[in-house]
Amino acid sequence: MKVGVDLSRCAGHARCAFLAPQAFRMHGEEALMYDPNPDDAWRGQVLRAAAACPVQPILVDRPEARHAPAEASPS
């Protein structure tokens, strides 16, 4: 799993650090630090943390979506 955070949008609410401390942590009161490649075992917590953020700066790569076959468009 790959995680990215647009740090220019992060407002330091720290919900991600509370919900997925394996992947996110606060350094001081405002600086977010994160693991860009957290273990897949933490996928559920990381996805919940990303969804809980009020400003939505967290992106989680979903490999299953990249490899899914494209649906044929109706003719």
N, C-alpha and C positions, 0 to 999 in steps of 0.2 A: 504494500500500500504506500502511496506517496501523498504527502500532505504539503500544502503551500498556504501561506498566509500573506495577504496584502497588508503589510505592516503600516502602510500609510492610512489605511482605513480602520485598523484596530484601535478601539477606544479604551482598552484596558479594563473592561468589565470583569474579566477573570472567570467567567462562567466555564470556559473551555478548561482552564486549569483545575477547576473544581470537579468537573465531570470526567476528564481524562488526564489525570496527573502523570500518566505514563508518557504522554505525548506533548503536553503543554505545561508550562510553568511561568510564573511571573518572576521577573528579576526587578526587585524594587516594587514600586507601586504602579508603574505604568508600562514597563518594558516586557513584552511577551517573548519568551524563548520557546522553541518547539523542535521536535524531532521530525525531520522531513521524511523519514522512513520508519515509522513505528511498526512494531510487530503486528501482523495480521490478526493475532489473537485479540487485539484491542480494537478491532474495526467497529464494533457496536458502540463502544464508549466514544471513539473519535467522531463517528457520524452524529451521535447525540450532541456532543460538544459543538460541532460545527452548526447543527440546526438550532442550538440554544442561543447562539450569539446574536444579539440584537442588530449588529451592523453587517453580519454575514461576510467577513473577510476570509474565511477558511474554505479552502478548496480541497476536496479529497478525491484522488484518482480512483476510479472504479474500473479495474482491469476487465471485469466481466462485460462492461458496456463497450469497451474498446474492441473486444473480440466477438461481440454478438453479430450474427449475420444481419445485413441490411434487409429490411422488409421491402418487398416489391411494391411499387406504387400501383394503384388500381388503374386499369386501362379503360 
